Amino acid sequence: MKPSVVRVEQRVVAGGLPKGVIGQQAFHHDQGWVGFLHLEPGASSPWHHHGEWDSYAYVFAGALRWEHGPGGADATEIRPGEVGHMPRWMIHRDVSAGDEDLEMVLFRAGGGQLTIDVDGPDAATEERA
């Protein structure tokens, strides 16, 4: 086995993102996933969680706000140069909270289905293994 590289032009359209969200995928292995996401200012993903995947976001432009908690009232903001961690099974949505386009790299570690869309922030998650 040897190291591998995915060049910019080799990225593919990402599967496993929340409904309506478009991004690119570089790697998807049994226990890891790496992709890129772009959201215009004010745009948001639908409510979702990542099942058995822990997610990490590195923001390099704009601002990411994760809305979560009861009624979606809690928020965690990640700015350029910062890395955020979204624990597995946590229902949330991604919001482009800045005045410029949100550009980020996503890393996921775990297994199973990458994204499970839910009806809202208080939706029950499926049984955990």
CORNORVEN-V269698 format. One line per field, one symbol per residue. phi: phi as a letter, one per 30 degrees, with the letter a starting at -180 (. if undefined). burial: 1 if it has 9 or more other ideal C-beta (glycine too) atoms within 8 Angstrom, else 0. A space follows every 10 residues. Layout:
phi = ???
burial = ???
This chain:
phi = .bdbbcdedc dcddciceei ccabccbbce cabbabbbbd eidbdddabc hdcdcbbccc aibccccaie iidcbbcbce icbcccdeid dabcbdccdb edbbccbbbl ajddbbdbda dcddddecd
burial = 0000000000 1001011100 1011110000 0111111110 1001111111 1111111110 0111111100 0100001100 0001010110 1111111000 1111111101 0001110100 101010000
